[in-house]
Amino acid sequence: MLLAGFFFALMNISVKLVSHLPTMEVVLFRSIVSLIASYIILKKQNIPVLGNNKKLLIARGIAGCLGLVGSFYTLQNIPLASAVTINYTAPLFTTILGIFMVKQKVKSIQFLFFGMAIAGVLMMKGFDTRISNLDLMIGLLSALFAAFAYNIIAKIKTSEHPLVIIFYFPLITIPFAGIYTIFNWQMPQGIDWIYLLFVGILTQCAQYYMTLSYQTANLSKVSSLTYLGVVYALGIGFFFFEESYNMYALFGIGLIMLAILFNLRVKT
């Protein structure tokens, strides 16, 4: 999950760098790279690409598709820190849905730790008036669909290879994004092609490690680790974009780290 968070942070930056392109077009390129990479590796390892639990795999693909579109929309249309913050409400939804979908045992104290983490994220970014009600709604719906996808992954557990689960993601997404892109195509220019390739490669790496994590570990614990993605983003912003952070932001980082450590120590 730590590796997944790091790759997702780099992917967020790549998506932000192509904000001038339609969201669906970026989603399409990301999905094409993922489909090709997953198919080649599965065939090379002689693993059936369509898996066993087709209904759940299709449901995961649909939920993941809707979550991805909403996530990319927020990354492109609102400030990066705000977009990442909204996207990272997914672990909270994941834990709540996990109680009903996979009968995940969650102690009440863990909700306090999730609250601490969310408070830390909000403290880091501050209250951003540049986010419209529509942007907020799309971002939260994106997080909710992502939570559905994560719980389906946990429900499948080890009966499916991680790359089979990932394969269904672009399999569902490409037709959905492709139809829209045909009628709203905007030609990428120059370095845009490199950024789009990075979006696909980085997301593929992140999805693989995230899927592996959700398959083999306690849902509520690994989902809390995704908050480290915010810390990754802050670090990259500081070293590569010369972004500075005030004491509230630093306190927020500390609050998130404490929440993660406390949550990891809870025995469920």
Residue frames as qw, qx, qy, qz and C-alpha x, y, z in Angstrom:
[[0.000, 0.885, 0.466, 0.000, 0.00, 0.00, 0.00],
 [0.318, -0.747, 0.125, 0.571, 2.96, 2.33, 0.62],
 [0.337, -0.100, 0.629, 0.694, 4.20, 1.69, -2.92],
 [0.159, 0.633, 0.703, 0.282, 0.66, 2.14, -4.30],
 [0.137, -0.904, -0.277, 0.296, 0.36, 5.50, -2.56],
 [0.339, -0.542, 0.349, 0.685, 3.68, 6.67, -3.99],
 [0.263, 0.154, 0.723, 0.620, 2.73, 5.73, -7.56],
 [0.043, 0.780, 0.620, 0.075, -0.71, 7.31, -7.15],
 [0.221, -0.812, -0.064, 0.536, 0.96, 10.55, -6.02],
 [0.257, -0.301, 0.550, 0.735, 3.08, 10.65, -9.19],
 [0.165, 0.441, 0.793, 0.386, 0.00, 9.82, -11.25],
 [0.044, -0.844, -0.452, 0.286, -1.91, 12.73, -9.67],
 [0.183, -0.658, 0.230, 0.693, 0.79, 15.12, -10.84],
 [0.225, -0.008, 0.751, 0.621, 0.75, 13.67, -14.36],
 [0.094, 0.659, 0.735, 0.127, -3.04, 14.07, -14.58],
 [0.113, -0.846, -0.214, 0.475, -2.77, 17.65, -13.35],
 [0.247, -0.453, 0.446, 0.732, -0.22, 18.43, -16.08],
 [0.031, 0.177, 0.753, 0.633, -2.79, 17.52, -18.78],
 [0.152, 0.489, 0.604, -0.610, -5.67, 19.51, -17.28],
 [0.286, 0.448, -0.221, -0.818, -6.24, 21.13, -20.69],
 [0.279, 0.046, -0.862, -0.420, -7.33, 17.79, -22.18],
 [0.707, -0.295, -0.186, -0.615, -10.86, 16.34, -21.67],
 [0.522, -0.422, 0.654, -0.350, -11.12, 14.10, -18.61],
 [0.920, 0.170, 0.282, -0.211, -12.55, 11.18, -20.60],
 [0.672, 0.660, -0.327, 0.073, -9.64, 11.35, -23.02],
 [0.034, -0.626, 0.703, -0.337, -7.13, 11.05, -20.18],
 [0.736, -0.153, 0.546, -0.370, -9.17, 8.18, -18.72],
 [0.895, 0.418, -0.005, -0.153, -9.13, 6.44, -22.11],
 [0.466, 0.666, -0.548, 0.197, -5.34, 6.65, -22.50],
 [0.324, -0.482, 0.704, -0.408, -4.85, 5.43, -18.94],
 [0.843, 0.034, 0.406, -0.350, -7.17, 2.47, -19.60],
 [0.802, 0.543, -0.236, -0.078, -5.52, 1.48, -22.89],
 [0.209, 0.625, -0.698, 0.281, -2.10, 1.25, -21.25],
 [0.512, -0.290, 0.669, -0.454, -3.54, -0.79, -18.38],
 [0.901, 0.237, 0.165, -0.324, -5.40, -3.18, -20.71],
 [0.691, 0.588, -0.418, 0.041, -2.35, -3.88, -22.86],
 [0.030, 0.568, -0.730, 0.379, 0.02, -4.32, -19.90],
 [0.650, -0.177, 0.575, -0.465, -2.36, -6.59, -17.97],
 [0.906, 0.330, 0.022, -0.266, -3.19, -8.74, -21.00],
 [0.552, 0.614, -0.552, 0.115, 0.46, -9.28, -21.97],
 [0.120, -0.464, 0.769, -0.423, 1.51, -10.30, -18.46],
 [0.759, -0.024, 0.450, -0.470, -1.52, -12.58, -17.92],
 [0.874, 0.429, -0.149, -0.172, -0.92, -14.35, -21.23],
 [0.359, 0.623, -0.658, 0.225, 2.78, -14.70, -20.50],
 [0.233, -0.308, 0.793, -0.471, 1.97, -16.36, -17.16],
 [0.332, -0.137, -0.876, -0.322, -0.80, -18.52, -18.71],
 [0.102, 0.291, 0.678, -0.667, -3.46, -17.07, -16.42],
 [0.131, 0.600, 0.731, 0.298, -7.07, -16.99, -17.78],
 [0.121, 0.181, -0.005, 0.976, -7.75, -13.29, -18.42],
 [0.439, -0.449, -0.347, -0.697, -11.50, -13.47, -17.67],
 [0.155, -0.310, 0.686, -0.640, -11.08, -15.03, -14.22],
 [0.154, -0.221, -0.960, 0.078, -13.67, -17.00, -12.22],
 [0.005, 0.616, 0.623, -0.483, -16.04, -14.56, -10.51],
 [0.270, 0.336, 0.453, 0.780, -17.18, -12.72, -13.62],
 [0.192, -0.821, -0.469, -0.262, -20.17, -10.95, -12.06],
 [0.506, -0.779, -0.099, 0.359, -18.10, -9.50, -9.22],
 [0.537, -0.146, 0.318, 0.768, -15.26, -8.67, -11.61],
 [0.147, 0.569, 0.487, 0.646, -17.65, -6.76, -13.88],
 [0.345, -0.875, -0.336, -0.046, -19.14, -4.94, -10.86],
 [0.584, -0.551, 0.070, 0.592, -15.62, -4.01, -9.74],
 [0.427, 0.169, 0.423, 0.781, -14.87, -2.74, -13.26],
 [0.038, -0.760, -0.463, -0.454, -18.00, -0.54, -13.35],
 [0.476, -0.843, -0.188, 0.164, -17.41, 0.89, -9.87],
 [0.614, -0.350, 0.204, 0.678, -13.74, 1.47, -10.64],
 [0.336, 0.433, 0.456, 0.701, -14.58, 3.18, -13.93],
 [0.174, -0.867, -0.346, -0.314, -16.99, 5.65, -12.31],
 [0.598, -0.725, -0.041, 0.339, -14.56, 6.28, -9.47],
 [0.606, -0.079, 0.295, 0.735, -11.70, 6.93, -11.90],
 [0.194, 0.635, 0.413, 0.623, -13.68, 9.40, -14.02],
 [0.349, -0.899, -0.230, -0.130, -14.71, 11.38, -10.94],
 [0.690, -0.536, 0.079, 0.480, -11.20, 11.29, -9.51],
 [0.521, 0.140, 0.341, 0.769, -9.58, 12.56, -12.73],
 [0.014, 0.800, 0.392, 0.453, -12.26, 15.26, -13.03],
 [0.461, -0.877, -0.102, 0.087, -11.43, 16.66, -9.59],
 [0.690, -0.316, 0.218, 0.613, -7.68, 16.43, -10.22],
 [0.411, 0.341, 0.412, 0.738, -8.07, 18.45, -13.43],
 [0.061, -0.724, -0.400, -0.559, -10.60, 21.04, -12.30],
 [0.462, -0.873, -0.029, -0.155, -9.73, 21.99, -8.72],
 [0.003, -0.792, 0.581, -0.187, -6.44, 22.63, -6.87],
 [0.609, 0.236, -0.756, 0.044, -4.32, 19.47, -6.46],
 [0.041, 0.134, -0.782, 0.607, -4.32, 19.46, -2.63],
 [0.568, 0.067, 0.279, -0.771, -8.09, 19.88, -2.55],
 [0.773, 0.226, -0.429, -0.409, -8.63, 17.12, -5.13],
 [0.462, 0.209, -0.828, 0.240, -6.38, 14.67, -3.28],
 [0.199, -0.099, 0.637, -0.738, -8.11, 15.52, -0.01],
 [0.722, 0.116, 0.068, -0.679, -11.57, 14.77, -1.40],
 [0.732, 0.268, -0.594, -0.196, -10.35, 11.57, -3.08],
 [0.320, 0.214, -0.828, 0.408, -8.92, 10.34, 0.21],
 [0.578, -0.163, 0.365, -0.712, -12.33, 10.19, 1.82],
 [0.745, 0.152, -0.557, -0.333, -12.57, 6.79, 0.08],
 [0.352, 0.133, -0.863, 0.336, -11.00, 4.85, 3.00],
 [0.320, 0.008, 0.535, -0.782, -13.75, 6.11, 5.31],
 [0.752, 0.191, -0.126, -0.618, -16.42, 4.89, 2.87],
 [0.579, 0.278, -0.764, -0.053, -14.44, 1.67, 2.45],
 [0.057, 0.104, -0.840, 0.530, -14.54, 0.91, 6.17],
 [0.511, 0.130, 0.367, -0.766, -18.25, 1.70, 6.50],
 [0.762, 0.285, -0.317, -0.487, -19.24, -0.33, 3.42],
 [0.381, 0.324, -0.860, 0.104, -16.92, -3.14, 4.53],
 [0.348, -0.083, 0.708, -0.609, -19.12, -3.73, 7.58],
 [0.726, 0.304, 0.289, -0.544, -22.01, -4.71, 5.28],
 [0.694, 0.551, -0.359, -0.293, -20.30, -6.04, 2.12],
 [0.626, 0.338, -0.685, 0.161, -17.55, -8.27, 3.55],
 [0.766, -0.581, -0.267, -0.071, -18.64, -8.46, 7.19],
 [0.488, 0.422, -0.403, 0.649, -15.49, -6.62, 8.19],
 [0.566, -0.664, -0.425, 0.241, -15.14, -6.31, 11.95],
 [0.267, 0.554, -0.108, 0.781, -14.39, -2.72, 12.91],
 [0.402, -0.469, -0.573, 0.539, -14.03, -1.46, 16.44],
 [0.007, 0.934, 0.354, 0.044, -15.72, 1.82, 17.27],
 [0.426, -0.732, 0.150, 0.509, -12.40, 3.39, 18.27],
 [0.536, 0.064, 0.532, 0.653, -11.23, 3.04, 14.66],
 [0.187, 0.806, 0.458, 0.326, -13.81, 5.58, 13.52],
 [0.319, -0.911, -0.003, 0.260, -12.16, 8.06, 15.87],
 [0.549, -0.365, 0.455, 0.599, -8.83, 7.41, 14.16],
 [0.394, 0.468, 0.584, 0.533, -10.38, 7.90, 10.73],
 [0.059, -0.951, -0.301, -0.050, -11.85, 11.16, 12.00],
 [0.468, -0.718, 0.213, 0.469, -8.38, 12.22, 13.15],
 [0.530, 0.000, 0.564, 0.634, -6.96, 11.45, 9.72],
 [0.225, 0.721, 0.526, 0.391, -9.67, 13.40, 7.92],
 [0.246, -0.947, -0.123, 0.164, -9.20, 16.33, 10.31],
 [0.539, -0.488, 0.363, 0.582, -5.48, 16.24, 9.53],
 [0.442, 0.326, 0.589, 0.593, -6.11, 16.27, 5.79],
 [0.028, 0.890, 0.405, 0.207, -8.50, 19.23, 6.13],
 [0.414, -0.837, 0.046, 0.354, -5.97, 21.06, 8.28],
 [0.568, -0.182, 0.456, 0.661, -3.28, 20.61, 5.64],
 [0.283, 0.414, 0.570, 0.651, -5.28, 21.98, 2.78],
 [0.080, 0.220, 0.237, -0.943, -7.44, 24.47, 4.64],
 [0.429, 0.598, 0.618, -0.277, -10.92, 25.40, 3.57],
 [0.247, -0.080, 0.545, 0.797, -10.79, 26.00, -0.17],
 [0.387, 0.568, 0.346, -0.639, -13.51, 28.35, -1.47],
 [0.254, 0.451, -0.571, -0.637, -12.52, 27.53, -5.07],
 [0.014, 0.086, 0.990, 0.115, -14.37, 24.20, -4.86],
 [0.499, -0.118, -0.201, -0.835, -17.97, 24.41, -6.11],
 [0.706, -0.093, 0.508, -0.485, -20.79, 22.25, -4.77],
 [0.883, 0.392, -0.130, -0.223, -20.71, 20.28, -8.04],
 [0.424, 0.581, -0.663, 0.208, -16.97, 19.64, -7.73],
 [0.306, -0.358, 0.730, -0.496, -17.43, 18.45, -4.15],
 [0.838, 0.101, 0.291, -0.450, -20.34, 16.17, -5.08],
 [0.803, 0.483, -0.340, -0.079, -18.42, 14.59, -7.98],
 [0.205, 0.561, -0.728, 0.336, -15.38, 14.08, -5.77],
 [0.490, -0.235, 0.663, -0.514, -17.35, 12.42, -2.97],
 [0.896, 0.251, 0.101, -0.351, -19.25, 10.19, -5.41],
 [0.600, 0.574, -0.554, 0.064, -15.89, 9.21, -6.91],
 [0.076, -0.437, 0.786, -0.431, -14.67, 8.20, -3.45],
 [0.727, -0.024, 0.452, -0.516, -17.87, 6.23, -2.80],
 [0.881, 0.396, -0.162, -0.202, -17.55, 4.26, -6.06],
 [0.368, 0.571, -0.696, 0.235, -13.88, 3.60, -5.27],
 [0.396, -0.317, 0.698, -0.505, -14.94, 2.23, -1.88],
 [0.892, 0.179, 0.172, -0.378, -17.36, -0.16, -3.60],
 [0.719, 0.543, -0.434, 0.010, -14.53, -1.33, -5.85],
 [0.062, 0.535, -0.750, 0.383, -12.17, -1.89, -2.89],
 [0.631, -0.159, 0.577, -0.494, -14.77, -3.95, -1.03],
 [0.907, 0.335, -0.052, -0.252, -15.41, -6.11, -4.09],
 [0.470, 0.584, -0.635, 0.183, -11.65, -6.74, -4.29],
 [0.238, -0.377, 0.753, -0.484, -11.69, -7.82, -0.66],
 [0.817, 0.068, 0.307, -0.483, -14.74, -10.02, -1.30],
 [0.828, 0.452, -0.319, -0.096, -12.98, -11.82, -4.15],
 [0.641, -0.644, 0.413, 0.065, -9.88, -12.18, -1.98],
 [0.241, -0.531, 0.735, 0.346, -7.31, -14.66, -3.31],
 [0.708, 0.326, 0.626, -0.039, -9.60, -16.44, -5.78],
 [0.574, 0.795, 0.146, 0.131, -8.50, -14.04, -8.51],
 [0.662, 0.013, 0.030, 0.749, -5.06, -12.94, -9.64],
 [0.114, -0.672, -0.181, 0.709, -4.53, -9.20, -8.97],
 [0.036, -0.269, 0.496, 0.825, -3.92, -8.55, -12.67],
 [0.024, -0.414, -0.853, -0.318, -7.22, -10.26, -13.60],
 [0.113, -0.758, -0.522, 0.374, -9.04, -7.83, -11.30],
 [0.117, -0.587, 0.165, 0.784, -7.14, -4.93, -12.83],
 [0.159, 0.045, 0.758, 0.631, -7.83, -6.24, -16.36],
 [0.033, 0.647, 0.758, 0.079, -11.59, -5.81, -15.91],
 [0.131, -0.697, -0.186, 0.680, -11.07, -2.16, -15.00],
 [0.053, 0.425, -0.417, -0.802, -9.98, -1.00, -18.51],
 [0.073, 0.214, 0.915, 0.336, -12.16, -3.68, -20.15],
 [0.010, 0.741, 0.652, -0.160, -15.22, -1.81, -18.84],
 [0.142, -0.740, -0.069, 0.654, -13.75, 1.69, -19.01],
 [0.248, -0.182, 0.570, 0.761, -12.48, 1.75, -22.62],
 [0.071, 0.509, 0.737, 0.439, -15.92, 1.44, -24.30],
 [0.190, -0.827, -0.467, 0.247, -17.40, 3.95, -21.83],
 [0.238, -0.715, 0.127, 0.644, -14.66, 6.57, -22.29],
 [0.361, -0.034, 0.657, 0.661, -14.06, 5.72, -25.95],
 [0.170, 0.679, 0.668, 0.252, -17.58, 6.60, -27.13],
 [0.140, -0.925, -0.194, 0.294, -17.37, 10.01, -25.46],
 [0.397, -0.548, 0.373, 0.634, -13.86, 10.66, -26.78],
 [0.438, 0.315, 0.670, 0.510, -14.85, 9.93, -30.40],
 [0.089, 0.829, 0.464, 0.298, -17.19, 12.92, -30.35],
 [0.257, -0.966, 0.023, -0.001, -15.00, 15.18, -28.18],
 [0.866, 0.013, 0.026, 0.500, -11.47, 14.40, -29.37],
 [0.006, -0.983, 0.180, 0.034, -8.74, 16.95, -28.64],
 [0.832, 0.382, -0.274, 0.296, -5.30, 16.20, -30.07],
 [0.669, -0.660, 0.041, 0.339, -2.54, 16.01, -27.41],
 [0.412, 0.873, -0.194, 0.171, 0.45, 18.21, -28.18],
 [0.281, 0.677, -0.581, 0.353, 4.17, 17.45, -27.74],
 [0.084, 0.285, -0.827, 0.477, 4.96, 16.44, -24.17],
 [0.700, -0.116, 0.179, -0.682, 1.28, 15.70, -23.50],
 [0.859, 0.162, -0.447, -0.188, 1.89, 12.24, -24.98],
 [0.407, 0.278, -0.735, 0.466, 4.62, 11.57, -22.37],
 [0.314, -0.193, 0.502, -0.782, 2.36, 12.68, -19.52],
 [0.823, 0.021, -0.085, -0.561, -0.47, 10.48, -20.80],
 [0.748, 0.217, -0.623, 0.077, 1.90, 7.50, -20.98],
 [0.129, 0.265, -0.694, 0.657, 3.03, 8.21, -17.42],
 [0.603, -0.157, 0.223, -0.750, -0.60, 8.32, -16.26],
 [0.896, 0.080, -0.307, -0.310, -1.13, 4.83, -17.66],
 [0.641, 0.260, -0.648, 0.319, 2.11, 3.26, -16.39],
 [0.017, -0.292, 0.589, -0.754, 2.00, 4.82, -12.91],
 [0.693, -0.146, 0.147, -0.690, -1.65, 3.92, -12.39],
 [0.866, 0.120, -0.466, -0.139, -0.99, 0.35, -13.50],
 [0.442, 0.242, -0.692, 0.518, 1.78, 0.01, -10.90],
 [0.267, -0.221, 0.446, -0.825, -0.35, 1.65, -8.21],
 [0.800, -0.061, -0.117, -0.586, -3.40, -0.51, -9.01],
 [0.756, 0.148, -0.635, 0.057, -1.35, -3.71, -8.84],
 [0.295, 0.151, -0.697, 0.636, 0.09, -3.03, -5.38],
 [0.431, -0.145, 0.266, -0.850, -3.21, -1.63, -4.07],
 [0.831, -0.012, -0.327, -0.451, -5.13, -4.69, -5.29],
 [0.644, 0.137, -0.702, 0.272, -2.58, -7.04, -3.75],
 [0.018, 0.189, -0.573, 0.797, -2.88, -5.18, -0.46],
 [0.601, -0.090, 0.122, -0.784, -6.69, -5.24, -0.33],
 [0.810, 0.063, -0.522, -0.261, -6.72, -8.95, -1.22],
 [0.717, 0.048, -0.623, 0.309, -4.44, -10.07, 1.59],
 [0.233, 0.051, -0.534, 0.811, -4.85, -7.69, 4.53],
 [0.042, -0.607, -0.678, 0.413, -7.44, -6.28, 6.92],
 [0.245, 0.711, 0.451, 0.481, -9.58, -3.75, 4.99],
 [0.240, -0.954, -0.175, -0.048, -9.82, -1.04, 7.63],
 [0.616, -0.604, 0.209, 0.461, -6.09, -1.13, 8.34],
 [0.541, 0.060, 0.461, 0.701, -4.70, -0.98, 4.81],
 [0.166, 0.796, 0.446, 0.373, -7.28, 1.61, 3.75],
 [0.341, -0.912, -0.069, 0.218, -5.93, 3.97, 6.41],
 [0.619, -0.311, 0.344, 0.634, -2.49, 3.74, 4.80],
 [0.432, 0.604, 0.451, 0.495, -3.80, 5.47, 1.69],
 [0.152, -0.975, -0.142, 0.075, -3.70, 8.72, 3.64],
 [0.592, -0.468, 0.304, 0.581, 0.08, 8.60, 3.24],
 [0.505, 0.495, 0.473, 0.526, -0.56, 9.57, -0.38],
 [0.043, -0.977, -0.166, -0.129, -1.27, 13.09, 0.85],
 [0.539, -0.725, 0.275, 0.329, 2.12, 13.14, 2.56],
 [0.658, 0.093, 0.502, 0.553, 3.75, 11.94, -0.67],
 [0.301, 0.782, 0.386, 0.386, 2.03, 14.74, -2.58],
 [0.269, -0.961, 0.013, 0.060, 3.19, 17.34, -0.05],
 [0.646, -0.477, 0.393, 0.447, 6.76, 16.09, -0.26],
 [0.567, 0.338, 0.509, 0.553, 6.80, 16.12, -4.05],
 [0.099, 0.924, 0.285, 0.234, 5.29, 19.59, -4.06],
 [0.429, -0.863, 0.137, 0.227, 7.97, 20.84, -1.68],
 [0.602, -0.381, 0.499, 0.495, 10.99, 19.40, -3.50],
 [0.452, 0.240, 0.643, 0.570, 9.87, 19.70, -7.14],
 [0.082, 0.745, 0.466, 0.470, 7.44, 22.62, -7.18],
 [0.261, 0.177, -0.334, 0.888, 8.90, 24.70, -4.32],
 [0.476, -0.627, -0.365, -0.497, 5.62, 24.69, -2.42],
 [0.110, 0.275, -0.650, 0.700, 5.85, 25.74, 1.22],
 [0.542, -0.498, -0.651, -0.183, 3.65, 24.62, 4.11],
 [0.234, -0.645, 0.272, -0.675, 2.66, 26.43, 7.29],
 [0.127, -0.266, 0.833, -0.468, 2.52, 25.04, 10.80],
 [0.732, 0.106, 0.311, -0.597, -1.10, 23.97, 10.36],
 [0.794, 0.404, -0.386, -0.239, -0.09, 21.79, 7.41],
 [0.322, 0.409, -0.806, 0.282, 2.78, 20.24, 9.36],
 [0.405, -0.132, 0.665, -0.613, 0.48, 19.61, 12.32],
 [0.820, 0.238, 0.008, -0.520, -1.98, 17.99, 9.94],
 [0.629, 0.413, -0.658, -0.024, 0.73, 15.61, 8.68],
 [0.020, 0.286, -0.827, 0.483, 1.51, 14.63, 12.24],
 [0.620, 0.027, 0.416, -0.665, -2.17, 14.05, 12.99],
 [0.826, 0.324, -0.288, -0.360, -2.53, 11.78, 9.96],
 [0.455, 0.395, -0.777, 0.185, 0.56, 9.77, 10.90],
 [0.242, -0.186, 0.736, -0.604, -0.73, 9.31, 14.46],
 [0.762, 0.147, 0.165, -0.608, -4.14, 8.20, 13.20],
 [0.758, 0.372, -0.506, -0.175, -2.52, 5.62, 10.89],
 [0.254, 0.346, -0.823, 0.371, -0.25, 4.27, 13.63],
 [0.444, -0.088, 0.589, -0.669, -3.11, 4.03, 16.13],
 [0.819, 0.233, -0.040, -0.523, -5.35, 2.29, 13.61],
 [0.629, 0.400, -0.667, -0.022, -2.64, -0.24, 12.73],
 [0.049, 0.277, -0.825, 0.490, -2.34, -1.19, 16.40],
 [0.676, -0.055, 0.269, -0.684, -6.03, -2.00, 16.80],
 [0.080, -0.090, 0.988, 0.096, -6.66, -5.76, 16.96],
 [0.633, 0.085, -0.089, -0.764, -9.89, -6.63, 15.11]]
